Amino acid sequence: MGVATNGSSSSFSAGPAQALKFLISGRTGWIGGLLGQLCAARGIPFAYGSGRLENRAQLEADIDEVAPTHVFNAAGVTGRPNVDWCETHRAETIRANVCGTLTLADVCRGRGLVLINYATGCIFEYDAGHLLGSGVGFKEEDRPNFVGSFYSKTKAMVEELLKNYENVCTLRVRMPISSDLSNPRNFITKITRYDKVVDIPNSMTILDELLPISIEMAKRNLTGIWNFTNPGVVSHNEILEMYRDYIDPNFSWKNFTLEEQAKVIVAPRSNNELDCTKLKTEFPELLSIKDSLIKYVFKPNQKTSKA
């Protein structure tokens, strides 16, 4: 077992090459479900774990039964209907997002397995060094500066601790989007159903493009922290304009300010731009956020004869 670092990425040596077999935590979650579908479509053997993240014996039993080459963690607490739930369920949030994730990482390390951990980039907010609209994004080595929500606090806590596990690949997902516009977890679906939306540019993750990349990262045994979003930013209004142009020409929406938004939510929301240079260097084919939105989401779903 060992780790090699070269500044832009690191890889975990987990023994001789062998046929892939994935163990996925998070069967009932959105990303976990999509990952299973992707593996099935690509003919990659996989199984969902049945153990709870915080139960070490159950996790060990899952690994013994499946004998995977890699483990993917798409489990954890985000809150329903949103992260405000975490504000009033703090112990439960810690149990899953901190204790559970660390337990899984530790079990995988003991078995010489790479853990691909779908984390979050909602641990930053625009600041003096990363001004909104400046094009200067937060890098992988930057320390989290957003403490507005308890959910984000737990994610920042566990990310810092996971730095000590050389077998973990931490993927900072943000405002995930997929081509399935019927899914209530889809960021586009969410904002089309809101009475009002704020209009702020953000880094976002197009799952149709990036989930396959996470499988490739497992194949390469990449580890460390990665900003797992498409390069660039897109604003809420820009997305809704695309939705109107490609999906529903009669769609309309209203904006409100952050101050007005604060009156209808419990915890503040993270807004930021992540620097994707590291991911783009490893995967040069990665599309910018707006190009990815058009290719993977809006064109496949368009309802008109728009060219």
TIBA-526204 format. One record per residue (C-alpha): residue number from 1; chain; y negated, x, z. Coordinates in nm, 4 decimals. Last residue first. Layout:
% TIBA-526204
SITE   k c        v        u        w
SITE NUM A        Y        X        Z
...
//
This chain:
% TIBA-526204
SITE   k c        v        u        w
SITE 307 A  -2.3753  -3.1668  -3.3997
SITE 306 A  -2.4558  -3.4839  -3.2038
SITE 305 A  -2.2336  -3.7678  -3.3280
SITE 304 A  -2.2402  -3.9299  -2.9874
SITE 303 A  -2.0114  -3.9564  -2.6832
SITE 302 A  -1.9981  -3.5917  -2.5837
SITE 301 A  -1.7214  -3.4971  -2.3436
SITE 300 A  -1.5787  -3.1855  -2.5106
SITE 299 A  -1.9354  -3.0829  -2.6074
SITE 298 A  -2.0710  -3.1309  -2.2553
SITE 297 A  -1.8274  -2.9487  -2.0327
SITE 296 A  -1.6643  -2.6345  -2.1689
SITE 295 A  -1.8897  -2.5245  -2.4537
SITE 294 A  -2.2218  -2.6766  -2.3448
SITE 293 A  -2.1891  -2.5851  -1.9777
SITE 292 A  -2.0641  -2.2372  -2.0683
SITE 291 A  -2.3677  -2.1727  -2.2882
SITE 290 A  -2.5983  -2.2847  -2.0067
SITE 289 A  -2.4241  -2.0757  -1.7414
SITE 288 A  -2.4008  -1.7589  -1.9484
SITE 287 A  -2.0576  -1.6908  -2.0946
SITE 286 A  -1.7985  -1.4427  -1.9646
SITE 285 A  -1.6555  -1.2398  -2.2564
SITE 284 A  -1.7508  -0.9111  -2.0893
SITE 283 A  -1.4969  -0.9656  -1.8079
SITE 282 A  -1.5059  -0.6619  -1.5762
SITE 281 A  -1.8704  -0.5880  -1.6551
SITE 280 A  -1.9567  -0.9577  -1.6405
SITE 279 A  -1.7999  -0.9821  -1.2933
SITE 278 A  -2.0019  -0.6884  -1.1579
SITE 277 A  -2.3247  -0.7930  -1.3298
SITE 276 A  -2.3031  -1.1456  -1.1896
SITE 275 A  -2.6139  -1.1355  -0.9680
SITE 274 A  -2.6258  -1.4573  -0.7679
SITE 273 A  -2.9243  -1.6927  -0.7842
SITE 272 A  -3.0029  -1.9129  -0.4876
SITE 271 A  -3.0416  -2.2571  -0.3316
SITE 270 A  -2.8515  -2.3395  -0.0116
SITE 269 A  -2.8758  -2.6895   0.1324
SITE 268 A  -3.0401  -2.7959   0.4579
SITE 267 A  -2.8297  -2.9872   0.7126
SITE 266 A  -2.8477  -3.3559   0.8080
SITE 265 A  -2.9584  -3.5029   0.4754
SITE 264 A  -3.1955  -3.7919   0.3977
SITE 263 A  -3.5255  -3.6606   0.5378
SITE 262 A  -3.4648  -3.3083   0.4104
SITE 261 A  -3.4642  -3.4424   0.0537
SITE 260 A  -3.8286  -3.5460   0.0889
SITE 259 A  -3.9261  -3.1976   0.2011
SITE 258 A  -3.7158  -3.0434  -0.0760
SITE 257 A  -3.9109  -3.2574  -0.3205
SITE 256 A  -3.7972  -3.5628  -0.5134
SITE 255 A  -3.6847  -3.6227  -0.8667
SITE 254 A  -3.5846  -3.9413  -1.0459
SITE 253 A  -3.3157  -3.9978  -1.3028
SITE 252 A  -3.2461  -4.1487  -1.6421
SITE 251 A  -2.9360  -4.2060  -1.8552
SITE 250 A  -2.9760  -4.4184  -2.1658
SITE 249 A  -2.8674  -4.1427  -2.4053
SITE 248 A  -2.5402  -4.1037  -2.2089
SITE 247 A  -2.3085  -3.8114  -2.2766
SITE 246 A  -2.4543  -3.5332  -2.4904
SITE 245 A  -2.8332  -3.5706  -2.4692
SITE 244 A  -2.8424  -3.7494  -2.1319
SITE 243 A  -2.5981  -3.5086  -1.9720
SITE 242 A  -2.7848  -3.2149  -2.1216
SITE 241 A  -3.1087  -3.3477  -1.9698
SITE 240 A  -2.9259  -3.3938  -1.6408
SITE 239 A  -2.8188  -3.0305  -1.6442
SITE 238 A  -3.1715  -2.9114  -1.7220
SITE 237 A  -3.3077  -3.1363  -1.4465
SITE 236 A  -3.0737  -2.9857  -1.1879
SITE 235 A  -3.1790  -2.6369  -1.2842
SITE 234 A  -2.9678  -2.3690  -1.4486
SITE 233 A  -2.9255  -2.0068  -1.3477
SITE 232 A  -2.8021  -1.6889  -1.5089
SITE 231 A  -2.4540  -1.5418  -1.5369
SITE 230 A  -2.1614  -1.7771  -1.4687
SITE 229 A  -2.0491  -1.7772  -1.1089
SITE 228 A  -1.7911  -1.5895  -0.9041
SITE 227 A  -2.0048  -1.3307  -0.7275
SITE 226 A  -1.7192  -1.0980  -0.6374
SITE 225 A  -1.6237  -0.9473  -0.3008
SITE 224 A  -1.3325  -0.7029  -0.2712
SITE 223 A  -0.9987  -0.7072  -0.4511
SITE 222 A  -0.8656  -0.6864  -0.8042
SITE 221 A  -0.4876  -0.6888  -0.8386
SITE 220 A  -0.5187  -0.6855  -1.2202
SITE 219 A  -0.2881  -0.9872  -1.2515
SITE 218 A  -0.4791  -1.1534  -0.9683
SITE 217 A  -0.8069  -1.0968  -1.1523
SITE 216 A  -0.6496  -1.2534  -1.4614
SITE 215 A  -0.5696  -1.5630  -1.2576
SITE 214 A  -0.9299  -1.5692  -1.1337
SITE 213 A  -1.0456  -1.5480  -1.4962
SITE 212 A  -0.8471  -1.8619  -1.5771
SITE 211 A  -1.0400  -2.0352  -1.2947
SITE 210 A  -1.3704  -1.9095  -1.4369
SITE 209 A  -1.3952  -2.0832  -1.7727
SITE 208 A  -1.2838  -2.4372  -1.6919
SITE 207 A  -1.4253  -2.3900  -1.3406
SITE 206 A  -1.7859  -2.3552  -1.4535
SITE 205 A  -1.9441  -2.1998  -1.1436
SITE 204 A  -2.3159  -2.2345  -1.0674
SITE 203 A  -2.6187  -2.0159  -0.9977
SITE 202 A  -2.9202  -2.2259  -0.9150
SITE 201 A  -3.2543  -2.3407  -1.0590
SITE 200 A  -3.4172  -2.6139  -0.8458
SITE 199 A  -3.5021  -2.9728  -0.9376
SITE 198 A  -3.4335  -3.1964  -0.6380
SITE 197 A  -3.2401  -3.5124  -0.7106
SITE 196 A  -3.2986  -3.8841  -0.6561
SITE 195 A  -3.0780  -4.1925  -0.6390
SITE 194 A  -2.7732  -3.9671  -0.6644
SITE 193 A  -2.4876  -4.0640  -0.8936
SITE 192 A  -2.5692  -3.8249  -1.1771
SITE 191 A  -2.6059  -3.5519  -0.9134
SITE 190 A  -2.2515  -3.5879  -0.7870
SITE 189 A  -2.0843  -3.6122  -1.1261
SITE 188 A  -2.2574  -3.2922  -1.2337
SITE 187 A  -2.1457  -3.1128  -0.9168
SITE 186 A  -1.7845  -3.2195  -0.9703
SITE 185 A  -1.6350  -3.3287  -0.6381
SITE 184 A  -1.6486  -3.6967  -0.7453
SITE 183 A  -1.4171  -3.6235  -1.0401
SITE 182 A  -1.4918  -3.8516  -1.3348
SITE 181 A  -1.6821  -3.5825  -1.5251
SITE 180 A  -1.3678  -3.3775  -1.5723
SITE 179 A  -1.5073  -3.0853  -1.7747
SITE 178 A  -1.5565  -2.8919  -1.4533
SITE 177 A  -1.8461  -2.7905  -1.2295
SITE 176 A  -1.8518  -2.5970  -0.9037
SITE 175 A  -2.1818  -2.5748  -0.7087
SITE 174 A  -2.1220  -2.2095  -0.6237
SITE 173 A  -1.8029  -2.0032  -0.5953
SITE 172 A  -1.8114  -1.6625  -0.4234
SITE 171 A  -1.4683  -1.5157  -0.4957
SITE 170 A  -1.3252  -1.2959  -0.2198
SITE 169 A  -1.0326  -1.0769  -0.3323
SITE 168 A  -0.8399  -0.9733  -0.0223
SITE 167 A  -0.5874  -0.6893   0.0068
SITE 166 A  -0.8265  -0.4335   0.1593
SITE 165 A  -0.8837  -0.6539   0.4609
SITE 164 A  -1.1848  -0.5300   0.6590
SITE 163 A  -1.4293  -0.7055   0.4268
SITE 162 A  -1.2552  -1.0249   0.5379
SITE 161 A  -1.4565  -1.0191   0.8608
SITE 160 A  -1.7902  -1.0420   0.6798
SITE 159 A  -1.6629  -1.3181   0.4521
SITE 158 A  -1.5321  -1.5085   0.7548
SITE 157 A  -1.8680  -1.5212   0.9258
SITE 156 A  -2.0605  -1.6055   0.6078
SITE 155 A  -1.8273  -1.8988   0.5424
SITE 154 A  -1.8639  -2.0204   0.9001
SITE 153 A  -2.2428  -2.0089   0.8764
SITE 152 A  -2.2379  -2.1872   0.5409
SITE 151 A  -2.0507  -2.4817   0.6905
SITE 150 A  -2.2835  -2.4836   0.9910
SITE 149 A  -2.5767  -2.5395   0.7589
SITE 148 A  -2.9190  -2.3753   0.7378
SITE 147 A  -2.8021  -2.0208   0.8094
SITE 146 A  -2.8803  -1.8631   0.4730
SITE 145 A  -2.9390  -1.4861   0.4727
SITE 144 A  -2.5966  -1.3502   0.3768
SITE 143 A  -2.5834  -0.9687   0.3582
SITE 142 A  -2.6101  -0.8149   0.0135
SITE 141 A  -2.3121  -0.6068  -0.1044
SITE 140 A  -2.2012  -0.8563  -0.3697
SITE 139 A  -2.5462  -0.8815  -0.5203
SITE 138 A  -2.8136  -1.1474  -0.4736
SITE 137 A  -3.0019  -1.2271  -0.7916
SITE 136 A  -3.3310  -1.1084  -0.9355
SITE 135 A  -3.4155  -1.3344  -1.2303
SITE 134 A  -3.7598  -1.3918  -1.0800
SITE 133 A  -3.7497  -1.7717  -1.1092
SITE 132 A  -3.7047  -1.8278  -0.7371
SITE 131 A  -3.7822  -1.5021  -0.5628
SITE 130 A  -3.5081  -1.2648  -0.4572
SITE 129 A  -3.6793  -0.9980  -0.2488
SITE 128 A  -3.9175  -1.2429  -0.0850
SITE 127 A  -3.6407  -1.4975  -0.0317
SITE 126 A  -3.4242  -1.7435  -0.2252
SITE 125 A  -3.1322  -1.8636  -0.0161
SITE 124 A  -2.7906  -1.7137   0.0459
SITE 123 A  -2.4630  -1.8256   0.2015
SITE 122 A  -2.3852  -2.0894  -0.0603
SITE 121 A  -2.1968  -1.8265  -0.2610
SITE 120 A  -1.8684  -1.9740  -0.1472
SITE 119 A  -1.5051  -1.8698  -0.1013
SITE 118 A  -1.1999  -1.9033  -0.3232
SITE 117 A  -0.9700  -1.6410  -0.1743
SITE 116 A  -0.7336  -1.4496  -0.4000
SITE 115 A  -0.4946  -1.2857  -0.1538
SITE 114 A  -0.3117  -0.9739  -0.2739
SITE 113 A   0.0253  -0.9315  -0.1054
SITE 112 A   0.1648  -0.6332   0.0863
SITE 111 A   0.3560  -0.8569   0.3288
SITE 110 A   0.1464  -0.7608   0.6313
SITE 109 A  -0.1663  -0.7979   0.4245
SITE 108 A  -0.0629  -1.1497   0.3240
SITE 107 A  -0.0129  -1.2517   0.6883
SITE 106 A  -0.3520  -1.1080   0.7805
SITE 105 A  -0.5313  -1.2837   0.4954
SITE 104 A  -0.3636  -1.6142   0.5861
SITE 103 A  -0.4628  -1.5780   0.9507
SITE 102 A  -0.8194  -1.4878   0.8558
SITE 101 A  -0.8486  -1.7976   0.6379
SITE 100 A  -0.7134  -2.0214   0.9118
SITE  99 A  -0.9260  -1.8869   1.1943
SITE  98 A  -1.2500  -1.8934   0.9935
SITE  97 A  -1.2594  -2.1869   0.7527
SITE  96 A  -0.9842  -2.4003   0.9036
SITE  95 A  -1.0286  -2.3673   1.2796
SITE  94 A  -1.4019  -2.3043   1.2504
SITE  93 A  -1.4551  -2.6330   1.0663
SITE  92 A  -1.2394  -2.8252   1.3146
SITE  91 A  -1.4386  -2.6793   1.6037
SITE  90 A  -1.7664  -2.7671   1.4349
SITE  89 A  -1.7024  -3.1305   1.3521
SITE  88 A  -2.0536  -3.2752   1.3900
SITE  87 A  -2.2354  -3.0301   1.1641
SITE  86 A  -1.9273  -2.9964   0.9441
SITE  85 A  -1.9640  -3.3543   0.8216
SITE  84 A  -2.3055  -3.2608   0.6744
SITE  83 A  -2.1064  -3.0530   0.4256
SITE  82 A  -2.0423  -3.3548   0.2055
SITE  81 A  -1.8500  -3.6838   0.1779
SITE  80 A  -1.6441  -3.5457   0.3336
SITE  79 A  -1.6601  -3.1926   0.4668
SITE  78 A  -1.6052  -2.8556   0.3048
SITE  77 A  -1.3014  -2.7579   0.5107
SITE  76 A  -1.0430  -2.5101   0.3891
SITE  75 A  -0.7812  -2.4661   0.1199
SITE  74 A  -0.8102  -2.2948  -0.2183
SITE  73 A  -0.6335  -1.9806  -0.1036
SITE  72 A  -0.4323  -1.8087  -0.3748
SITE  71 A  -0.1355  -1.5838  -0.2910
SITE  70 A   0.0136  -1.3243  -0.5242
SITE  69 A   0.3614  -1.1916  -0.6121
SITE  68 A   0.5229  -1.4873  -0.4397
SITE  67 A   0.8515  -1.4992  -0.2455
SITE  66 A   0.8458  -1.8812  -0.2288
SITE  65 A   1.0571  -1.9375   0.0849
SITE  64 A   0.9514  -1.6272   0.2768
SITE  63 A   0.5875  -1.6851   0.1827
SITE  62 A   0.5948  -2.0458   0.3003
SITE  61 A   0.7731  -1.9475   0.6233
SITE  60 A   0.5073  -1.6858   0.6949
SITE  59 A   0.2376  -1.9482   0.6473
SITE  58 A   0.4181  -2.1885   0.8808
SITE  57 A   0.4542  -1.9214   1.1486
SITE  56 A   0.0868  -1.8311   1.1229
SITE  55 A  -0.0406  -2.1843   1.1733
SITE  54 A  -0.4191  -2.1788   1.1129
SITE  53 A  -0.3840  -2.2238   0.7387
SITE  52 A  -0.1517  -2.5209   0.7653
SITE  51 A   0.1877  -2.4741   0.6062
SITE  50 A   0.3068  -2.6648   0.2995
SITE  49 A   0.2272  -2.3965   0.0453
SITE  48 A   0.2102  -2.5032  -0.3156
SITE  47 A   0.4438  -2.3352  -0.5588
SITE  46 A   0.3941  -2.1334  -0.8733
SITE  45 A   0.5730  -2.0063  -1.1828
SITE  44 A   0.3253  -1.9223  -1.4617
SITE  43 A   0.4024  -2.1148  -1.7804
SITE  42 A   0.0437  -2.1256  -1.8926
SITE  41 A   0.0063  -2.5025  -1.8712
SITE  40 A   0.1823  -2.5078  -1.5334
SITE  39 A  -0.0438  -2.2325  -1.4006
SITE  38 A  -0.3528  -2.4222  -1.5159
SITE  37 A  -0.2352  -2.7472  -1.3601
SITE  36 A  -0.1710  -2.5660  -1.0313
SITE  35 A  -0.5177  -2.4118  -1.0417
SITE  34 A  -0.6746  -2.7503  -1.1075
SITE  33 A  -0.5039  -2.8977  -0.8010
SITE  32 A  -0.6075  -2.6093  -0.5781
SITE  31 A  -0.9651  -2.6333  -0.7059
SITE  30 A  -0.9870  -3.0031  -0.6222
SITE  29 A  -0.8024  -2.9903  -0.2918
SITE  28 A  -0.4766  -3.1695  -0.2151
SITE  27 A  -0.2516  -2.8707  -0.2863
SITE  26 A  -0.4746  -2.6258  -0.0994
SITE  25 A  -0.2773  -2.3075  -0.0448
SITE  24 A  -0.1249  -2.1714  -0.3645
SITE  23 A   0.1729  -1.9355  -0.3864
SITE  22 A   0.1905  -1.7660  -0.7239
SITE  21 A   0.4780  -1.6058  -0.9100
SITE  20 A   0.4216  -1.3351  -1.1666
SITE  19 A   0.7040  -1.1210  -1.3016
SITE  18 A   0.7011  -0.7733  -1.1520
SITE  17 A   0.4936  -0.4562  -1.1510
SITE  16 A   0.5871  -0.2084  -0.8790
SITE  15 A   0.4283  -0.2244  -0.5345
SITE  14 A   0.1193  -0.3975  -0.4072
SITE  13 A  -0.1507  -0.1537  -0.5026
SITE  12 A  -0.4783  -0.3288  -0.4363
SITE  11 A  -0.7609  -0.2858  -0.6811
SITE  10 A  -1.1315  -0.2335  -0.6314
SITE   9 A  -1.4343  -0.3238  -0.8332
SITE   8 A  -1.7775  -0.2042  -0.9323
SITE   7 A  -1.8125   0.1001  -0.7066
SITE   6 A  -1.4902   0.2713  -0.7933
SITE   5 A  -1.2675   0.1802  -0.5027
SITE   4 A  -0.8951   0.2375  -0.4815
SITE   3 A  -0.6854   0.0636  -0.2206
SITE   2 A  -0.3414   0.1360  -0.0861
SITE   1 A   0.0000   0.0000   0.0000
//
